[in-house]
Amino acid sequence: MTAEKKEMQSVTIRIPKDLYAEYKKALLAQGKIVTYDMRNYMAEVVKNQAKGQK
């Protein structure tokens, strides 16, 4: 079975170092990875927008 490849977009954002470090530490405690957490958050925002929610 072959996996379907999606075209990806690299994004650069500026975040205070201390905030990023704390965020990464919080996600590590939950067993999550920053990149995947950001993707999931973005997908949730898009899904809620499609449903007409904030």
C-alpha atoms as one frame of an Amber mdcrd trajectory, in Angstrom:
protein
   0.000   0.000   0.000   1.488   3.381  -0.964   1.000   6.445   1.153  -0.454
   9.470  -0.570   2.017  12.348  -0.376   0.707  15.807   0.355   2.474  18.926
  -0.760   3.739  20.700   2.351   4.351  24.379   3.140   7.147  25.521   5.424
   6.153  28.334   7.756   8.394  30.557   9.830   6.953  32.359  12.825   8.608
  34.440  15.487   7.923  33.290  19.050   9.641  34.400  22.254  12.267  31.796
  23.197  10.979  31.352  26.736   7.399  30.799  25.529   8.566  28.223  22.973
  10.642  26.401  25.594   7.697  26.221  28.003   5.344  25.121  25.210   7.736
  22.393  24.131   8.130  21.235  27.742   4.345  21.117  28.211   3.893  19.097
  25.023   6.709  16.736  25.962   4.877  15.959  29.211   1.843  15.057  27.075
   3.921  12.993  24.638   3.298  15.422  21.782   5.564  17.082  19.211   5.403
  20.817  18.454   5.075  20.422  14.673   2.243  17.909  14.879   0.489  19.887
  17.601   0.560  23.010  15.419  -0.780  21.057  12.417  -3.582  19.590  14.524
  -4.468  23.026  15.910  -4.586  24.525  12.418  -6.749  21.659  11.142  -9.139
  22.152  14.084  -9.452  25.892  13.345 -10.238  25.150   9.691 -12.766  22.466
  10.659 -14.517  24.805  13.111 -14.610  27.585  10.511 -16.265  25.220   8.061
 -18.879  24.392  10.691 -19.486  28.106  11.337 -17.979  28.111  14.826 -15.353
  30.426  16.238
